[in-house]
Amino acid sequence: MDFTEITCSESIRLVNGDNQCSGRLEVKSNNSWSIVCEDDFDQQDAEVVCRELDCGAPSFLQGALYGETEAPEWSREFLCEGHESVLLKCRSLQLTRWTCPPGKAVEITCSDPDQVI
């Protein structure tokens, strides 16, 4: 099994994708990585992730494309406005539920970094 993990940020990463600009989103907190549930993530959040990783604009957002994980779930909902340079600088709210349904982890495909304007 091919496992690709390229991290250009110390606080977020995309894993199991085809390159550094695609994969399942994981966020680092307290020295461990957590998944983000797609119910707590939107297009503005994806724009910030792609920017933080020096990729182009988000072109695809869905769950279960890059495989399941046993990673714990991130416990906050991101409330990005889309202009932030780093995901963890976005406002966020504490979640009241603690489970993300199977196949619902955020997975992002950003456009190729060579297409960044």
N, C-alpha and C positions, 0 to 999 in steps of 0.2 A: 504494500500500500504506500503510495506517495504521500508524504506529509510535507506540505510547504508552509513555512512560517517565516515571514519577513516582517520585522518590526522597525518602523522609522520613527516611532514615538515611544516614550517610556510609559505612557498611560493608556494607550489603546493599541490594538492589533487586529488584523484580519487574518484568519487561519483557514487552511485547507483550500484556498482559492488557487487560481491559475497563476497569479502574480501578486505583487505587493498591493495592488489596487482592487482586489476582490477576495471575498471570503466571509467567514462568520465573524462578527464583531465581538471582541472581548475587551473588557475594561479592567484595568489593574487598580486594586485597592487593598491596602494592608498587605502588600507583597503576594497577593494571589489574584488570579484572573477570573472574571465572572462574565457570563453571557448577558446580553440585553434582550429582553422580550420584545418582539415586534409591536405588541400592543402599546408599548411605552416609548415608541420611536417614530419619527416622521421624516419627511423630506428635508426640512431645515436641519434636523440633527444629522442626516446623511451628508448634507453639504459640508457641514463642519468636519465630519470624519474624513471625507475625501480631501479637504483642504489641509487638515492636520497631517495627513500621510503623503502630502505633495503629489496628489493624484488629480485627475480632471474631475468634472462634475459627476455626481451619482447618476448612473444610467439605469440601474436596476436594483430593486429592493424586494426581498422576499425571504421566506423561511424554508428550512430543510433542503436547500440546494447543496450545501457543503458538508453534509453529514451531521449526525447528532453528537451531543457532547454530554459529559457528566459534570461539567463545570457548574458551580453554583450560579444563581441568578443575581444580577445587579439589582440592588434594592431601591433604586431611585428612578423616576421618570425624568428624562431630559426635556428641557423646555427651551431649546435653542431658538434664536431668532434668525439664524442662518449666516450672520456676519462674523461670528466668533472664530478665532484662529485655532482654538483648542477645545475639544469636547468637554473636558472637565471644568472649563470656565463658563459653560452654559448654566443658566438657572436650572434647578431641579427640585422635584418634590419627593418626599419619602413615600414609598408604595405601601398600601395596606395589605395587598395579597403577596404571597411569597412563592408562588409556583408559576412557572411558564409552561403552558401546554406543549407536549412533544411536537417538534417541527415548527415551533414559533420563535426560535432564536433569530435575531436580526442577522441577515446576510446581505452584503452590499457588493455591488459591482460598480466601481467608478470608471470613468473613461480613462483611456491610456494617458499616462503622465506626459507623454510627448505632445499631446493635443492641448495641454494647458496653455491658455492665452495669457 
